Amino acid sequence: MDPFLLEALVNGVLLGGVFALPVLGLNLVFGVVDVIWLCYAELVMVGMYAVWFLHTQAGWPLALAFAACLPVVAALGVALHLLVVRPLLGAPPINQVLATGGVLFVLQGGATLVFSTDFRSLGVEMPPMEVGEVFVSGTKLAAFVAALFGAAALWAFLKFTYVGTAIRAIARDREVMPLMGVDPRRSYLVTSAIGGTLAGFAACLLVVQLDVHPFVGLSFGPITFIICVMGGLGNMLGGFLAAFLMGILVSVGGFWWNTEMSYVVAFAFFIVVMFLRPRGLFAR
């Protein structure tokens, strides 16, 4: 195999692992609360700014800045649920979508007022690794391993804890589970905190790869929603697998053509999937 094509495949897998975290968070919130957070990428953007500010301006060690980012974005997810989502739980879905879309513009505008539109960078880069004739970015590889760790931790929490079991039960049947002693309001709140934590974790992985600016969410937000829909909204495993599939499509498309064309190919593939399987590739 052409070593450059093999390198593109490897980079696609690494990219899919980073895509997987925000996809899991978005799918978890939708599967349990039944509300799509259109502003999810902007939560990630806030987390990226938090890491950048704490590390470059406040002088915190990078590991400590990463650790502080998680509760900050988790608290933002809880505030989003309490102030915006909870009052609209009984409203038509379009009202919920428009409300979270409004939060998107508020966060973008707030970041522009505070930090301007300048591009900020951590300036952190790990040396590449050479395996045979293939060069792998050390930064992307470290982010991939961390993303897999985060996904595994989420799976273990949902599988082996009482709260995780309650969350899965609510996602399965939110009408019946209150009769079994599960408090939906508490489960919604915990789910929003977990969704925010996953957004903060994704921010830690992306801030070392992308420049931070108020509209950085546009570079990965739309494709995150597409992956969620392609894997099946609310389907955690489907979204996880679809993230790797989309990552490989984008990376290999960039090898054959260019970055812009690779996203065109990926979106075209998504449209074909929606015609053949409107509920997603892995919908159940």
C-alpha positions as CSV (number, residue, x, y, z in Angstrom):
1,M,0.0,0.0,0.0
2,D,1.1,3.5,-0.7
3,P,2.7,4.7,2.6
4,F,1.0,8.1,2.1
5,L,-2.4,6.5,1.8
6,L,-1.7,4.3,4.8
7,E,-0.7,7.5,6.7
8,A,-4.0,9.0,5.7
9,L,-5.9,6.0,7.0
10,V,-4.1,6.2,10.3
11,N,-4.8,9.9,10.6
12,G,-8.4,9.2,9.8
13,V,-8.7,6.7,12.7
14,L,-7.0,9.3,15.0
15,L,-9.3,12.0,13.8
16,G,-12.3,9.7,14.4
17,G,-11.3,9.1,18.0
18,V,-11.3,12.9,18.7
19,F,-14.7,13.3,16.9
20,A,-16.1,10.5,19.1
21,L,-16.0,12.5,22.4
22,P,-18.3,15.4,21.4
23,V,-20.5,12.9,19.5
24,L,-20.9,10.8,22.6
25,G,-21.7,13.8,24.7
26,L,-24.3,15.1,22.2
27,N,-25.9,11.7,21.8
28,L,-26.0,11.1,25.5
29,V,-27.9,14.4,26.1
30,F,-30.3,13.8,23.2
31,G,-30.9,10.1,24.2
32,V,-31.8,11.0,27.8
33,V,-33.2,14.6,27.8
34,D,-34.5,14.4,24.2
35,V,-33.2,17.8,23.4
36,I,-30.5,18.6,20.8
37,W,-27.9,21.1,22.1
38,L,-27.2,23.2,19.0
39,C,-24.6,25.1,21.0
40,Y,-22.6,22.0,22.0
41,A,-19.6,23.0,19.8
42,E,-19.6,26.4,21.6
43,L,-19.3,24.7,25.0
44,V,-16.2,23.1,23.6
45,M,-15.0,26.5,22.5
46,V,-15.5,27.9,26.0
47,G,-13.4,25.0,27.3
48,M,-10.7,25.7,24.8
49,Y,-10.6,29.4,25.9
50,A,-10.5,28.3,29.6
51,V,-7.4,26.1,28.9
52,W,-5.7,28.8,26.9
53,F,-6.3,31.5,29.5
54,L,-5.3,29.4,32.5
55,H,-2.1,28.1,30.8
56,T,-0.9,31.2,28.8
57,Q,-2.2,34.1,30.9
58,A,-2.5,32.8,34.4
59,G,0.6,30.6,34.2
60,W,-1.0,27.4,35.3
61,P,0.6,24.1,34.3
62,L,-1.1,22.6,31.3
63,A,-2.2,19.5,33.2
64,L,-3.8,21.7,35.9
65,A,-5.5,23.8,33.2
66,F,-6.9,20.7,31.7
67,A,-8.2,19.5,35.0
68,A,-9.9,22.9,35.7
69,C,-11.5,22.9,32.3
70,L,-13.7,19.9,33.0
71,P,-15.7,21.3,35.9
72,V,-16.0,24.7,34.3
73,V,-17.7,23.3,31.2
74,A,-19.7,20.7,33.2
75,A,-21.1,23.7,35.2
76,L,-21.9,25.4,32.0
77,G,-23.8,22.3,30.8
78,V,-25.8,22.3,34.1
79,A,-26.5,26.0,33.8
80,L,-27.7,25.5,30.2
81,H,-30.1,22.8,31.3
82,L,-31.5,24.7,34.3
83,L,-31.8,28.1,32.6
84,V,-32.7,27.1,29.0
85,V,-33.6,23.5,28.5
86,R,-35.7,22.6,31.7
87,P,-38.2,25.4,31.2
88,L,-38.8,24.2,27.6
89,L,-39.0,20.4,28.2
90,G,-42.7,20.4,27.5
91,A,-42.5,22.8,24.6
92,P,-42.4,21.9,20.9
93,P,-39.0,20.6,19.6
94,I,-38.6,23.7,17.4
95,N,-38.7,25.9,20.5
96,Q,-35.9,23.9,22.1
97,V,-33.8,24.0,19.0
98,L,-34.2,27.7,18.6
99,A,-33.4,28.3,22.3
100,T,-30.1,26.3,22.2
101,G,-29.3,28.0,18.9
102,G,-29.7,31.3,20.6
103,V,-27.2,30.2,23.3
104,L,-24.8,29.5,20.4
105,F,-24.8,33.1,19.3
106,V,-24.6,34.4,22.9
107,L,-21.5,32.3,23.5
108,Q,-19.9,33.3,20.2
109,G,-20.7,37.0,20.9
110,G,-19.5,36.8,24.4
111,A,-16.2,35.2,23.4
112,T,-15.8,37.9,20.7
113,L,-16.3,40.7,23.3
114,V,-13.9,39.2,25.8
115,F,-11.2,37.8,23.6
116,S,-11.8,39.6,20.2
117,T,-11.6,37.6,17.0
118,D,-7.8,37.0,17.2
119,F,-6.5,33.4,16.9
120,R,-4.9,32.1,20.0
121,S,-2.6,29.1,20.3
122,L,-1.1,27.1,23.1
123,G,2.0,26.5,21.1
124,V,2.2,22.9,22.3
125,E,3.3,20.2,19.8
126,M,4.6,16.7,20.5
127,P,7.2,15.2,18.1
128,P,5.9,12.9,15.4
129,M,6.4,9.1,15.6
130,E,7.8,7.1,12.7
131,V,6.5,3.6,12.2
132,G,8.1,2.1,9.1
133,E,7.4,4.6,6.3
134,V,4.4,6.2,8.1
135,F,4.7,9.3,10.2
136,V,2.1,9.8,13.0
137,S,1.6,13.1,14.8
138,G,2.4,12.6,18.5
139,T,-0.2,15.2,19.4
140,K,-2.9,13.4,17.5
141,L,-1.9,10.0,18.9
142,A,-2.0,11.3,22.5
143,A,-5.4,12.9,21.9
144,F,-6.7,9.6,20.4
145,V,-5.5,7.6,23.4
146,A,-7.1,10.1,25.8
147,A,-10.4,10.1,23.8
148,L,-10.5,6.3,24.0
149,F,-9.9,6.5,27.7
150,G,-12.7,9.0,28.1
151,A,-15.1,6.8,26.0
152,A,-14.2,3.8,28.1
153,A,-14.8,5.7,31.3
154,L,-18.2,6.8,30.1
155,W,-19.1,3.3,29.1
156,A,-18.0,1.9,32.5
157,F,-20.0,4.7,34.4
158,L,-23.2,4.0,32.4
159,K,-22.8,0.2,32.7
160,F,-21.7,-0.4,36.3
161,T,-23.1,2.4,38.4
162,Y,-26.6,2.9,39.8
163,V,-26.8,6.5,38.4
164,G,-25.5,5.2,35.0
165,T,-28.1,2.5,35.0
166,A,-30.8,5.0,35.8
167,I,-29.7,7.2,32.9
168,R,-29.8,4.3,30.5
169,A,-33.3,3.4,31.8
170,I,-34.6,6.9,31.3
171,A,-33.2,6.9,27.8
172,R,-35.0,3.6,27.1
173,D,-38.4,4.6,28.6
174,R,-38.7,8.0,30.2
175,E,-42.5,7.6,30.8
176,V,-42.3,4.3,32.8
177,M,-39.1,4.8,34.8
178,P,-40.5,7.3,37.3
179,L,-42.8,4.5,38.4
180,M,-39.7,2.4,39.2
181,G,-38.3,5.1,41.5
182,V,-36.1,6.9,39.1
183,D,-36.2,10.7,39.3
184,P,-36.1,12.1,35.7
185,R,-35.2,15.6,36.8
186,R,-32.1,14.4,38.7
187,S,-31.1,12.1,35.8
188,Y,-31.5,15.0,33.4
189,L,-29.3,17.2,35.6
190,V,-26.6,14.5,35.9
191,T,-26.7,13.8,32.2
192,S,-26.2,17.5,31.4
193,A,-23.2,17.6,33.7
194,I,-21.7,14.6,32.0
195,G,-22.4,16.1,28.6
196,G,-20.6,19.2,29.7
197,T,-17.7,17.2,31.0
198,L,-17.3,15.4,27.7
199,A,-17.4,18.8,26.0
200,G,-14.6,20.0,28.3
201,F,-12.6,16.8,27.7
202,A,-13.0,17.4,23.9
203,A,-11.8,21.0,24.4
204,C,-8.6,19.7,26.1
205,L,-7.9,17.5,23.1
206,L,-8.7,20.1,20.5
207,V,-7.0,23.1,22.0
208,V,-3.6,21.5,21.4
209,Q,-4.5,20.9,17.7
210,L,-6.5,24.0,16.7
211,D,-6.2,27.7,17.2
212,V,-8.8,29.1,19.5
213,H,-11.2,31.8,18.3
214,P,-14.9,32.6,18.9
215,F,-16.0,30.7,15.7
216,V,-13.8,27.6,16.1
217,G,-16.9,25.5,16.7
218,L,-17.8,25.9,13.1
219,S,-14.8,23.8,12.2
220,F,-16.1,20.7,14.0
221,G,-19.6,21.5,15.1
222,P,-21.5,20.7,11.9
223,I,-19.7,17.5,11.3
224,T,-20.4,16.4,14.9
225,F,-24.1,16.8,14.3
226,I,-23.8,14.9,11.0
227,I,-22.0,12.0,12.7
228,C,-24.7,11.9,15.4
229,V,-27.4,11.6,12.8
230,M,-25.5,9.2,10.6
231,G,-24.9,6.9,13.6
232,G,-28.5,7.2,14.8
233,L,-29.5,10.0,17.2
234,G,-29.3,8.8,20.7
235,N,-27.4,5.6,19.7
236,M,-24.0,5.8,21.6
237,L,-22.3,2.9,19.9
238,G,-23.6,4.0,16.5
239,G,-22.3,7.5,17.0
240,F,-18.9,6.1,18.2
241,L,-18.5,3.9,15.1
242,A,-19.8,6.6,12.7
243,A,-17.1,9.0,14.1
244,F,-14.4,6.7,12.9
245,L,-16.0,6.2,9.6
246,M,-16.3,10.0,9.0
247,G,-12.8,10.6,10.2
248,I,-11.4,8.1,7.7
249,L,-13.6,9.6,4.9
250,V,-12.3,13.1,5.6
251,S,-8.7,12.0,5.9
252,V,-8.6,9.8,2.8
253,G,-10.6,12.4,0.9
254,G,-7.9,14.9,1.8
255,F,-5.3,12.5,0.5
256,W,-7.0,12.0,-2.9
257,W,-8.1,15.7,-3.4
258,N,-7.8,18.4,-0.8
259,T,-9.3,19.3,2.6
260,E,-12.3,21.2,1.3
261,M,-13.2,18.5,-1.2
262,S,-12.8,15.8,1.5
263,Y,-15.7,17.4,3.5
264,V,-17.8,17.6,0.3
265,V,-17.3,13.9,-0.1
266,A,-18.1,13.2,3.5
267,F,-21.3,15.3,3.3
268,A,-22.3,13.6,0.1
269,F,-21.9,10.2,1.7
270,F,-24.1,11.4,4.6
271,I,-26.8,12.4,2.1
272,V,-26.7,9.0,0.5
273,V,-26.9,7.3,3.9
274,M,-30.0,9.4,4.8
275,F,-31.7,8.3,1.6
276,L,-30.9,4.6,2.2
277,R,-31.3,4.6,6.0
278,P,-33.1,7.7,7.2
279,R,-32.7,6.8,10.9
280,G,-29.0,6.3,10.6
281,L,-26.6,3.5,9.8
282,F,-26.8,1.9,13.3
283,A,-30.3,2.9,14.3
284,R,-32.2,0.3,16.4
